[in-house]
Amino acid sequence: MPDLLTAYLNHLGVGAGKGYESAARGFCKWLGDREPTRRVIDAWLRRRVREGYALGSVKHSFGVIRTIFTVNGMEKDWPYRKGEGPQVGERDEYRPSIEDHIGVMIRASETLTAQHRAFLALSTTYGVRRGEIQEMGTHSFDWESHLVYVKTEKRGRERYHMIPDEILPHLQAYDWHRVSLSGVSLRFVELKAAAGFTHAAGREIGWHAIRRAIDGILMDAGWSEFHVNKFLRWKTSSQSMAQRYASRTVVSPDGTRVEVGIADAEIDQRAFELLPWLSTWTEVPTTK
């Protein structure tokens, strides 16, 4: 059997989110020397569910496996017909938003560490994903220009964001270094505990709940899906020529080329004005 993982990793190229590589490595390790039959793939997907992965993540893993087949020239061996993969309905996709409690979490972070506050500041300002927090380092910040570079997951739009004055001290107070995904998750568990999320529903709340809260605020404010996609760094399926011409390409901290729209600063500023908890960061000291 060919080295399925090597071919897939070569296919990914520069800029692919770590989630793709992680899902591929996990599946190939599970597969071992076995043939990738439908029975084996189904068993892997059921395991992901038992481990607590959301159905959206399970569907993502299914797509990764499908691509593994394609890049290894095994398309004819794909054991599923169209529509037979994991389906994510509206109830499955639902995850709680914590819009009314984010201010409480920000204040509670005072009792924790600079790392907790830095991670939470990024999340509550830009809706960064867990894997995007993991990728942050000293190279991600241009302190003089008040910019932060977010290398997005899921092949979305990588971009620079403005850093508002409210969170700048908290980002600068932390000595940025790479943290494991489990470490990033643990920081959120600790933030929840400090904020008093001890009820059963609190187990469903993760970093993504803050992203959902920001999305809801922007949509409620009448933002177009296009502008919400740009701010939250989702992949935008279509872009007019006028929008493309109104953008410029710069070199990112890791050497890749990144599109930076002229209107990005304006979009950031409009979003910051809508976030009701942003000013709360000025009440939290940067010590400890």
C-alpha positions as CSV (number, residue, x, y, z in Angstrom):
1,M,0.0,0.0,0.0
2,P,1.4,3.5,-0.9
3,D,2.5,5.9,1.8
4,L,-0.8,7.6,2.0
5,L,0.2,10.3,4.6
6,T,3.3,11.5,2.6
7,A,1.3,12.1,-0.5
8,Y,-1.3,14.0,1.4
9,L,1.2,16.2,3.3
10,N,2.9,17.0,0.0
11,H,-0.5,17.9,-1.4
12,L,-1.2,20.4,1.4
13,G,1.4,22.9,0.6
14,V,2.1,26.2,2.3
15,G,-0.7,27.9,4.3
16,A,-2.8,24.8,5.1
17,G,-4.2,24.8,8.6
18,K,-2.8,22.4,11.2
19,G,-6.2,20.8,11.5
20,Y,-5.8,19.1,8.1
21,E,-2.4,17.6,8.9
22,S,-3.6,16.5,12.4
23,A,-6.7,14.8,11.0
24,A,-4.6,13.0,8.3
25,R,-1.9,11.9,10.8
26,G,-4.6,10.6,13.2
27,F,-6.3,8.6,10.6
28,C,-3.2,7.1,9.1
29,K,-1.9,6.1,12.5
30,W,-5.2,4.5,13.2
31,L,-5.2,2.7,9.8
32,G,-1.7,1.2,10.2
33,D,-1.1,-1.6,7.8
34,R,-4.8,-2.2,7.2
35,E,-6.7,-1.5,4.0
36,P,-8.8,1.7,4.1
37,T,-12.1,0.0,3.8
38,R,-15.4,1.5,4.6
39,R,-15.6,-0.5,7.8
40,V,-12.3,0.8,9.0
41,I,-13.1,4.4,8.1
42,D,-16.5,4.1,9.8
43,A,-14.8,2.8,12.9
44,W,-12.4,5.8,12.9
45,L,-15.3,8.3,12.6
46,R,-17.1,6.6,15.4
47,R,-14.0,6.9,17.6
48,R,-13.8,10.6,16.9
49,V,-17.4,11.0,18.1
50,R,-16.7,9.0,21.3
51,E,-13.7,11.2,21.9
52,G,-16.0,14.2,22.0
53,Y,-15.3,15.8,18.6
54,A,-18.2,17.8,17.2
55,L,-20.0,16.4,14.2
56,G,-18.6,19.3,12.1
57,S,-15.0,18.1,13.0
58,V,-16.0,14.5,12.2
59,K,-17.2,15.7,8.8
60,H,-14.0,17.6,8.3
61,S,-12.0,14.4,9.1
62,F,-14.2,12.6,6.5
63,G,-13.2,15.2,3.9
64,V,-9.5,14.8,4.7
65,I,-9.8,11.0,4.2
66,R,-11.6,11.6,0.9
67,T,-8.7,13.8,-0.2
68,I,-6.1,11.2,0.9
69,F,-7.8,8.8,-1.5
70,T,-7.7,11.3,-4.3
71,V,-4.1,12.4,-4.1
72,N,-3.0,8.8,-3.9
73,G,-4.8,7.9,-7.1
74,M,-7.4,5.7,-5.3
75,E,-10.5,7.5,-6.3
76,K,-12.0,4.3,-7.8
77,D,-11.6,2.7,-4.4
78,W,-13.5,5.3,-2.5
79,P,-16.2,3.3,-0.6
80,Y,-18.9,5.9,-0.3
81,R,-21.5,7.2,-2.6
82,K,-22.4,10.9,-2.7
83,G,-24.3,12.0,0.4
84,E,-23.2,9.0,2.5
85,G,-20.7,10.9,4.6
86,P,-21.4,12.4,8.0
87,Q,-24.3,14.8,7.9
88,V,-24.4,17.9,10.1
89,G,-27.9,19.2,10.8
90,E,-28.8,22.5,12.4
91,R,-29.2,20.9,15.9
92,D,-25.8,19.2,15.5
93,E,-24.2,22.5,14.4
94,Y,-25.6,24.4,17.4
95,R,-23.1,25.3,20.0
96,P,-23.7,27.8,22.8
97,S,-22.6,31.4,22.5
98,I,-21.5,33.2,25.7
99,E,-22.0,36.8,24.6
100,D,-23.6,37.8,28.0
101,H,-20.8,36.2,30.0
102,I,-17.6,37.3,28.1
103,G,-17.2,40.4,30.3
104,V,-17.3,38.1,33.4
105,M,-14.5,36.0,31.9
106,I,-12.4,39.0,31.1
107,R,-12.7,40.3,34.7
108,A,-12.0,36.8,36.1
109,S,-8.8,36.5,34.1
110,E,-7.3,39.0,36.5
111,T,-6.8,36.1,39.0
112,L,-4.9,34.0,36.4
113,T,-1.8,34.4,34.3
114,A,-0.6,36.7,31.5
115,Q,-1.0,33.8,29.2
116,H,-4.7,33.3,30.1
117,R,-5.3,37.0,29.5
118,A,-3.3,37.2,26.2
119,F,-5.2,34.2,24.8
120,L,-8.6,35.6,25.9
121,A,-7.8,39.0,24.6
122,L,-7.1,37.6,21.1
123,S,-10.3,35.5,21.2
124,T,-12.6,38.2,22.4
125,T,-11.3,40.7,19.9
126,Y,-10.8,38.6,16.7
127,G,-12.7,35.3,17.4
128,V,-9.5,33.3,16.8
129,R,-9.8,29.5,16.8
130,R,-8.0,27.3,19.1
131,G,-5.5,26.2,16.5
132,E,-4.9,29.8,15.5
133,I,-4.0,30.7,19.1
134,Q,-1.5,27.8,19.1
135,E,0.3,29.2,16.0
136,M,0.8,32.6,17.6
137,G,4.4,33.6,18.4
138,T,6.6,36.7,18.7
139,H,6.8,36.8,14.9
140,S,3.0,37.3,14.8
141,F,3.2,40.9,16.2
142,D,4.3,44.2,14.8
143,W,4.2,46.2,18.0
144,E,5.3,49.5,16.4
145,S,2.4,49.4,13.9
146,H,-0.1,47.8,16.3
147,L,-0.7,44.9,14.0
148,V,-1.2,41.1,14.6
149,Y,-0.9,38.5,11.9
150,V,-3.4,35.6,12.1
151,K,-2.5,32.5,10.2
152,T,-5.9,31.1,9.8
153,E,-7.1,27.5,9.8
154,K,-9.3,25.8,7.3
155,R,-7.7,27.6,4.3
156,G,-9.5,30.8,5.2
157,R,-8.1,34.3,4.5
158,E,-4.9,35.0,6.4
159,R,-4.6,38.6,7.3
160,Y,-3.3,41.3,9.6
161,H,-5.6,42.8,12.2
162,M,-5.3,46.2,13.9
163,I,-4.5,45.9,17.7
164,P,-6.9,48.1,19.7
165,D,-5.4,50.0,22.6
166,E,-7.6,48.2,25.0
167,I,-5.9,44.8,24.6
168,L,-2.4,45.9,23.5
169,P,-0.9,45.8,27.1
170,H,-2.2,42.3,27.7
171,L,-0.7,41.0,24.4
172,Q,2.6,42.7,25.2
173,A,2.7,41.4,28.8
174,Y,2.9,37.7,27.6
175,D,6.1,36.1,26.4
176,W,4.7,34.5,23.3
177,H,5.8,30.9,22.6
178,R,4.2,27.8,21.0
179,V,1.7,25.9,23.2
180,S,0.1,22.5,22.5
181,L,-3.5,22.4,21.4
182,S,-4.4,20.6,24.7
183,G,-2.6,23.4,26.5
184,V,-4.7,26.0,24.7
185,S,-7.9,24.1,25.6
186,L,-6.8,23.8,29.2
187,R,-6.4,27.6,29.5
188,F,-10.1,27.9,28.5
189,V,-11.1,25.3,31.1
190,E,-9.3,27.4,33.7
191,L,-10.9,30.6,32.5
192,K,-14.3,29.0,32.7
193,A,-13.6,27.8,36.3
194,A,-12.4,31.3,37.3
195,A,-15.6,32.8,35.8
196,G,-17.8,30.3,37.6
197,F,-18.9,28.1,34.8
198,T,-19.5,25.1,37.0
199,H,-22.9,23.9,35.6
200,A,-23.2,21.0,33.2
201,A,-23.8,23.3,30.2
202,G,-20.4,24.8,30.7
203,R,-18.8,21.6,29.4
204,E,-20.1,22.5,25.9
205,I,-18.4,25.9,25.9
206,G,-15.0,26.3,24.2
207,W,-13.0,29.0,22.4
208,H,-15.4,28.7,19.5
209,A,-18.3,30.0,21.6
210,I,-16.6,33.4,21.6
211,R,-16.2,33.3,17.8
212,R,-19.9,32.5,17.5
213,A,-20.8,35.5,19.8
214,I,-18.8,37.9,17.6
215,D,-20.3,36.5,14.5
216,G,-23.8,37.0,16.0
217,I,-23.0,40.6,17.0
218,L,-21.8,41.5,13.5
219,M,-24.7,39.9,11.8
220,D,-27.2,41.5,14.1
221,A,-25.6,44.9,13.3
222,G,-26.5,44.3,9.6
223,W,-23.1,43.4,8.3
224,S,-23.0,41.5,5.0
225,E,-21.8,37.9,5.0
226,F,-18.8,39.1,2.9
227,H,-17.6,41.5,5.5
228,V,-18.2,39.1,8.4
229,N,-16.2,36.5,6.4
230,K,-13.3,39.0,6.0
231,F,-13.2,39.9,9.7
232,L,-13.4,36.3,11.0
233,R,-11.1,35.1,8.2
234,W,-13.4,32.6,6.6
235,K,-12.7,31.5,3.1
236,T,-14.7,33.8,0.7
237,S,-16.0,31.9,-2.2
238,S,-16.4,35.0,-4.5
239,Q,-14.8,38.4,-4.8
240,S,-15.4,41.0,-7.4
241,M,-12.6,42.4,-9.5
242,A,-13.0,45.8,-7.8
243,Q,-12.5,44.1,-4.4
244,R,-9.4,42.3,-5.7
245,Y,-7.9,45.5,-7.2
246,A,-8.6,47.2,-3.9
247,S,-6.2,44.8,-2.2
248,R,-2.4,44.5,-2.0
249,T,-0.1,41.6,-1.3
250,V,2.4,41.7,1.4
251,V,4.9,39.2,2.8
252,S,3.7,37.6,6.1
253,P,6.1,36.9,9.0
254,D,6.7,33.3,7.8
255,G,7.5,34.4,4.3
256,T,4.3,33.5,2.6
257,R,2.4,36.1,0.5
258,V,-0.8,37.4,2.1
259,E,-3.6,39.5,0.7
260,V,-4.3,42.6,2.8
261,G,-7.3,44.6,1.8
262,I,-7.2,48.4,2.0
263,A,-10.4,48.4,3.8
264,D,-9.2,45.9,6.5
265,A,-8.4,48.7,9.0
266,E,-11.9,50.1,8.5
267,I,-13.5,46.7,9.0
268,D,-11.5,46.1,12.2
269,Q,-12.4,49.5,13.6
270,R,-16.1,49.0,12.9
271,A,-16.0,45.6,14.5
272,F,-14.2,46.9,17.6
273,E,-16.9,49.5,18.1
274,L,-19.5,46.8,18.2
275,L,-17.8,44.5,20.8
276,P,-19.5,45.5,24.1
277,W,-16.8,43.9,26.3
278,L,-13.7,45.4,24.6
279,S,-13.6,48.3,27.1
280,T,-13.6,45.8,30.0
281,W,-10.0,45.0,29.2
282,T,-8.9,48.4,30.4
283,E,-10.2,47.4,33.9
284,V,-7.9,44.3,34.1
285,P,-4.3,44.8,35.3
286,T,-1.5,43.2,33.4
287,T,0.5,42.0,36.4
288,K,1.0,38.3,37.5
